[in-house]
Amino acid sequence: DQENVLSSGWSPDGSLFALVGTRDVVSIYDARVKSPSDWELLFSISFDITLNTLCWGPSIKKGLQYLAFGGDDKRATVLEIRTFERTWEEILGIPSKSNINDLDWNDKGLLCIGDDDGVVSIVDLSYLKSGRAVNEMNYNWQRQGLICTMKLTRNLGRNAITSLRWLSSNAVRNNRNLLVVGGSDGIVEIVDLPDRR
């Protein structure tokens, strides 16, 4: 379904597999059967941009998943996927000043976004862990996601952030938020972010 796959990932419960490639399509498969040749394509969503990266959000309720992706349109897009209904909805677009190279979403609900200008944006989307579909919520959740943002910069404008990974909260003592950040400047650093709660 794709040419030159640029990013792929399993949903937290292992039931779905998503990938993006040079065809500018997000492909989402039902991966509950053993052989990939038997996976069913659930969604093939086309966009008019190059998609570079994707990541899954934490899953609380069976049949309700969140997927973020980004690329050359200078925004991270968050989809809500309701597998029982076989529907998806774009629920949030998070702007960036430059192209997005990498994303990672931790199990606490923090989404980090790395871009071409050396900026890491961190957005608190923990309210999506409520177990309710967005269309069942009031719209204060949108404002919450937009005001709970933190930005980190490194060699602004001279460095692209190319790799981001959260350390699982199960592996960290004292409930810390550790984020590994790598860039085109050749530096890899571990950032210890304060817990916002």
Secondary structure as GFF3:
##gff-version 3
##sequence-region A 1 197
A	DSSP	beta_strand	5	10	.	.	.	ID=ss1
A	DSSP	beta_strand	16	21	.	.	.	ID=ss2
A	DSSP	beta_strand	25	30	.	.	.	ID=ss3
A	DSSP	three_ten_helix	36	38	.	.	.	ID=ss4
A	DSSP	beta_strand	40	46	.	.	.	ID=ss5
A	DSSP	beta_strand	51	56	.	.	.	ID=ss6
A	DSSP	beta_strand	64	71	.	.	.	ID=ss7
A	DSSP	beta_strand	75	82	.	.	.	ID=ss8
A	DSSP	beta_strand	87	95	.	.	.	ID=ss9
A	DSSP	beta_strand	100	105	.	.	.	ID=ss10
A	DSSP	beta_strand	110	115	.	.	.	ID=ss11
A	DSSP	beta_strand	119	124	.	.	.	ID=ss12
A	DSSP	three_ten_helix	126	130	.	.	.	ID=ss13
A	DSSP	three_ten_helix	134	136	.	.	.	ID=ss14
A	DSSP	alpha_helix	140	147	.	.	.	ID=ss15
A	DSSP	beta_strand	149	153	.	.	.	ID=ss16
A	DSSP	beta_strand	161	166	.	.	.	ID=ss17
A	DSSP	three_ten_helix	169	171	.	.	.	ID=ss18
A	DSSP	three_ten_helix	173	175	.	.	.	ID=ss19
A	DSSP	beta_strand	177	183	.	.	.	ID=ss20
A	DSSP	beta_strand	188	193	.	.	.	ID=ss21
###
